């Protein structure tokens, strides 16, 4: 599977972060879609069937933890990488226990994120 066949959904309420991710992941030839809140994310996951989600925990309409728990409760098995400015161990552990595949803190390096995306996608196969 080429990168262009891989669809990544970015869920973050900050337009500059979404733009940075869109540009960075597009240069790696990933197909990128964006959601600024949980409601749009749920709709895009249902309709577009992304291959992986990059999820911020601080969304305006629902916490990323709650959104992840909802998806996992519905049996959704797609890889989810948390990208958050929260660095508290309890929050990181909670996200991983809820079913996140990985957790990266902001600020982050694009090369590291791309490497972690590749690992998460490889585990999906």
Secondary structure, DSSP 8 states (H G I E B T S, - for coil): --GGG-EEEEE-S-HHHHHHHHHHHHHTT-EEEEESSHHHHHHHHHHH--SEEEE-S--SSS-HHHHHHHHHHTT---EEEEEES---HHHHHHHHHHT-SEEEESS--HHHHHHHHHHHHHHH-
